[in-house]
Every structure is written in structure tokens, then in C-alpha cells.
Amino acid sequence: MTAQASRPGVFAVRATRNGRPRPRVTTTVNPVSSNLPFGFGPGSGGSGDPNDPLGLFAQLQQMLSWSGGPVNWNLARQLAGTTLGSASREVSAAERAAVADAVRLADHWLDEVTELPSGVRGVESWTRREWLEKTLPNW
């Protein structure tokens, strides 16, 4: 079996059996996957190309230029929003019901094993972006 790269990211594999070549199998490989560490993937604010470090240097410059305290909250919000991307799906009715059931179950369990009164006033299910916007001020 031999493999060769015909173009970047496309590999052609030619298998042989008893000395006779088999049909060519072509597989496309995405060299930039979304599971790259440290946010170097698509949606991380850069071009998504690991060979183009300009996005990395722009983010590094933003981080190093902050002098307003130990944490640059505006940059944290911006990077978190960029990481989330624009594809934000809504919470479905089934997911909302599952969250409400989980809260009721946890409240019931805690009521049985503690003397504290229930603190549940309501249940909300948030998207990732809603969670970011509603919790970031409390960090």
C-alpha cells in the first residue's frame, strides 16, 4: 500500500494485491481541525491557518498591552464570544424540561438531607452566549 499527497490535505492511497493495483482511494483530511489546543482553530479569531501567525500575534499584542488590572475583562469577553462563534442554537423545549426536572430532583434531594430552606426561585435554560453574558459580570 502506498500513500502520496497530491495536494495539501488530499492523500491518494493505492493498494496492491498480488502485484496488481487496486482502484485509487482519495481521502480529504482537514489539516486545521476544531479540536486544536489553545484556541488555534477556526473561530478563534485568527484565519484558522496554522501557517499564518498574524492572528496569534494580534491577540498576543492585545493581551500584553492591557494595564488596567490583573484581568482584561473586555478582552476575555471578546475572546469568549469569538470562541463561541456566530452559530448559536436555541435551547429546545425538551432541554428546558430536562433542566427543570434536574433542578427539581436536586432541590428534593437537598431538602431531604439538609435543614436549609429551598433557594429555588425559578429555572432558566441558557444558550452558551446567554451564559457568557449573564455570568461574566460575576466573575
Backbone torsions as a table, in degrees:
resi	resn	phi	psi	omega
1	MET	NA	131.6	177.6
2	THR	-123.5	149.7	177.9
3	ALA	-130.5	140.0	176.6
4	GLN	-144.1	149.3	179.3
5	ALA	-92.1	114.9	177.7
6	SER	-83.3	-33.3	173.0
7	ARG	-146.1	163.1	178.5
8	PRO	-57.9	126.4	176.8
9	GLY	88.4	-7.9	-180.0
10	VAL	-118.0	122.2	-177.7
11	PHE	-117.5	132.4	176.7
12	ALA	-104.4	128.7	-178.6
13	VAL	-113.3	127.3	178.4
14	ARG	-119.2	113.2	179.6
15	ALA	-95.4	145.8	176.4
16	THR	-118.8	146.5	177.9
17	ARG	-138.0	120.8	-177.9
18	ASN	56.1	34.9	177.2
19	GLY	81.8	-5.7	179.7
20	ARG	-102.6	132.2	179.8
21	PRO	-69.9	143.9	175.4
22	ARG	-95.3	170.3	178.1
23	PRO	-58.7	150.8	-177.3
24	ARG	-75.9	134.3	177.4
25	VAL	-112.3	124.6	-179.6
26	THR	-112.3	131.0	179.8
27	THR	-124.1	132.3	176.2
28	THR	-96.5	129.4	-179.7
29	VAL	-115.2	128.9	177.0
30	ASN	-83.1	110.0	-177.5
31	PRO	-71.1	-18.3	178.9
32	VAL	-116.0	96.7	-179.6
33	SER	-95.7	164.9	-176.8
34	SER	-79.2	-3.1	-178.7
35	ASN	-103.6	22.9	176.8
36	LEU	-71.2	145.0	-177.3
37	PRO	-73.3	161.3	172.0
38	PHE	63.9	20.7	174.5
39	GLY	76.5	22.4	-179.2
40	PHE	-92.5	36.1	179.9
41	GLY	-115.1	-179.3	175.5
42	PRO	-59.3	140.5	-178.6
43	GLY	88.1	3.4	180.0
44	SER	-95.1	12.4	177.5
45	GLY	98.2	-18.3	179.4
46	GLY	-96.9	-170.3	-179.4
47	SER	-77.5	-13.3	-177.6
48	GLY	87.9	-5.9	-180.0
49	ASP	-94.8	116.5	-178.5
50	PRO	-65.7	-16.3	178.1
51	ASN	-86.2	-2.4	179.7
52	ASP	-115.5	93.6	-174.5
53	PRO	-81.9	5.9	-176.6
54	LEU	-61.7	-39.4	177.5
55	GLY	-63.2	-40.7	178.1
56	LEU	-62.7	-45.4	-179.3
57	PHE	-66.5	-34.7	177.5
58	ALA	-64.6	-43.3	178.1
59	GLN	-67.2	-39.6	178.4
60	LEU	-63.1	-40.9	178.0
61	GLN	-62.8	-42.0	177.8
62	GLN	-61.1	-43.4	-177.9
63	MET	-66.6	-40.2	-176.6
64	LEU	-78.2	-19.4	-177.5
65	SER	-87.1	-3.6	-178.3
66	TRP	-77.1	132.2	178.0
67	SER	-135.0	21.0	-175.4
68	GLY	-96.8	11.4	-179.3
69	GLY	141.8	-174.1	-176.0
70	PRO	-70.4	-25.2	-177.6
71	VAL	-131.6	130.7	174.4
72	ASN	-89.6	94.6	-174.1
73	TRP	-67.7	-33.5	177.7
74	ASN	-65.1	-41.8	177.7
75	LEU	-66.9	-39.6	177.8
76	ALA	-60.5	-43.6	178.4
77	ARG	-63.9	-43.6	-178.6
78	GLN	-63.5	-46.5	-179.8
79	LEU	-66.5	-39.2	177.8
80	ALA	-64.9	-42.5	178.4
81	GLY	-64.4	-38.7	178.0
82	THR	-66.4	-40.0	178.9
83	THR	-63.9	-37.6	178.7
84	LEU	-66.6	-32.4	-178.8
85	GLY	76.4	-173.6	-177.1
86	SER	-93.0	-14.5	-178.8
87	ALA	-80.2	94.9	179.7
88	SER	-117.7	112.8	179.3
89	ARG	-92.0	151.3	180.0
90	GLU	-78.6	158.0	176.6
91	VAL	-77.5	127.7	-177.7
92	SER	-76.3	164.9	178.6
93	ALA	-63.1	-37.6	178.4
94	ALA	-65.3	-39.5	178.2
95	GLU	-67.8	-39.1	177.0
96	ARG	-62.4	-42.4	179.1
97	ALA	-65.4	-39.1	178.9
98	ALA	-64.7	-39.4	177.9
99	VAL	-65.7	-44.0	179.4
100	ALA	-61.9	-41.5	177.4
101	ASP	-63.9	-41.0	179.6
102	ALA	-64.4	-39.5	178.8
103	VAL	-66.6	-43.2	178.1
104	ARG	-61.4	-42.9	179.6
105	LEU	-63.9	-45.8	179.4
106	ALA	-63.9	-41.2	179.1
107	ASP	-64.1	-41.5	178.5
108	HIS	-63.7	-45.0	-179.8
109	TRP	-62.3	-45.8	180.0
110	LEU	-65.8	-34.9	178.9
111	ASP	-63.2	-35.0	-179.3
112	GLU	-73.8	-29.6	-171.7
113	VAL	-111.1	-1.9	178.8
114	THR	-129.4	163.2	176.5
115	GLU	-92.8	-6.6	-176.5
116	LEU	-73.7	144.9	175.9
117	PRO	-73.6	159.0	179.4
118	SER	-64.8	137.8	178.3
119	GLY	-105.8	6.3	-177.3
120	VAL	-75.3	121.5	177.9
121	ARG	-110.9	-17.4	-179.7
122	GLY	176.5	167.7	-178.9
123	VAL	-126.2	131.0	175.7
124	GLU	-126.9	142.9	174.1
125	SER	-113.5	126.0	-175.3
126	TRP	-113.6	151.3	167.7
127	THR	-76.8	172.7	178.8
128	ARG	-60.2	-43.9	-178.9
129	ARG	-65.8	-41.9	177.2
130	GLU	-61.9	-40.8	178.2
131	TRP	-60.5	-43.8	179.3
132	LEU	-60.0	-50.4	-175.9
133	GLU	-67.1	-35.1	-176.2
134	LYS	-85.0	-22.8	-177.8
135	THR	-104.0	-23.0	-176.3
136	LEU	-57.5	-39.8	178.8
137	PRO	-61.7	-21.9	-178.8
138	ASN	-91.8	-3.6	-179.2
139	TRP	-70.2	NA	NA
